[in-house]
């Protein structure tokens, strides 16, 4: 009985790790690259067309089309004013089955104006993924700085992407 339990646990754990690696490759790495490089197409390609997006401070819920337009405008503005930004993700919870997954974590966004002056901000994200035609996509994406209570300590306490 004990051996059966250990085999079941090991196979379940291996499956979860494989799905997380697939999500990292199919979603998070292109997400980070698209965000950092201001590549709207790359960034939006990791999102489902059924996307529900909410930056909760804005008190808005956006569709894929609305989020695309918002992202494109922001990327065009950064190209014009020669500013840049980066994002780093760390995770506090990762749960998945064959076709659905939930990632919870803390992000750090850093930005710099053309003159080199910059800053950083933090927030907690909750993302629901779903597999579409064999590829993981972001279905629900919500984040918040939770009244500016999320900071470097919470970011460092979370686990880096493996």
N, C-alpha and C positions, 0 to 999 in steps of 0.2 A: 504494500500500500504506500509506504513511504517513498519507494523508488518511483512509482507511478506519479505521485504528487510532484516529486522533483523533476521528472521528465516533462510533465505538463507545465510546470512553472518555467522551466528553461525554454521550452518551445514558445510559450506566450511572451516571455521576455525578449527572445530573439526576434519574433515577429514585430513587436513594438519598436525595437531598435531599427529594424529594416525599414518600417514605415516612416520613422522619424528621419532616417537618412534620406529616403526618397523625398519627403517633404522639404528637407533642407536643400536638396539639389533642385527640385522642381519649383519650389516656392520661395524659400527664404534667400537663397543666394542670388537669384535674379531680382527679387524684390529689393534687396540691399543695393545691388549694382544699378538697377533702374532708378532708385531713389537718389543715390549718390551722384550718378552721371546725368541726372535730369532727363532720362530717356523714358518718355511717357509711354511709348508702345511696349517696351520691355517691362516696365513697372505694372502696367495695366493687364498685360498678358497673363499674369499669375492669378488674376481675379476672375471668378465666375461671372458670366453675364447676368446671373441671378443675384449678384452682390447686394448685400445690405451693409452700408458703411456709416459709421457714426463716430466722429470725434465728439465725445459727450459734452465737452465745454460749449460747443456751438449749439447744442440742443437741436440738431438737425439729423435727419436720416437721409442718406443719399443713395440713389440707384447707381448702377455701373456707369451709365451715360453722364449723370451729374458729376460723379467722382472723376471720370475721365476729363471732363471739361475743367473742373477745378484743378486737377493735377497738371494738365497741359498749360493752363494760364500761369500757374506758379512756376513751372519749369521755364516758360518763355520769359517771365519777369526776371528770374535769376540769370538767364543768359544775357538779357539786356543790361541789368545792373551789375553783372560780373560777380555776383555773390555765389557762394557754394555752400553745400551742406553734406553731412554724412549721418548715417544711422548705425547704431550697434544694438543688437538684440541679445537678451539673456532670458532664460526660461525658469519658471517656478513650477510649472505643471505641463505635462504632455501626455495626452490620452488619445488612443486611437483604436479603431477596429479596421476591417478590410477596406471600407469606403468612406469613413468619416473620422475626423480627428479634431481635437481641441488643443490649442496652444495658449498658455497664459504666461506672461512674463513682463519684463521691464525693458524699456528702450531708452537709449540715450541719443539725442539728436544734437549734433554740433553744427554751428554755422559760422560763416565768415563773410564779412562785407568785402568789397573790392579793395578797401584800404588795409585789410588784414585783421581788423578788429572783429571779435566774435564772441560767442557764448555757447552755452549748452542748456538743454532742458531734458526733463525726464518724464516718463509716464508709464502707466501699466496698460498692457494690451490684452485683449481677449479675442482670439481668432478661431473661427470654426472653418475647417477645411472639408472639402468633399472631393472624391475622385470623379472626374468627368472624362469619359472615353479613355480610361487608364492613366490619367494625369491628375495630380493633386492641384486643386484650385482653392483660393480663399473665397468662402461663401459669405461669412459674416466677419466684419472687422470693426472692432470698437476699441477706443482707448480714452484714457483720461489721465490728467496729472493729479487727480483726486485732491483738488484744492491746494496744489503745490506741496503735497506731503510726500510725493515720490521723489527721491533724490539719489545721490551717489551711493549711499549706504544700501538702499534696496537694490540698486543696479548690481553692485558688487556681490551681494548676497545670493543673487540668482545664478543659475548655471549657464555657462557659455554654450553656444551651439556646438555640437560635437560633429 
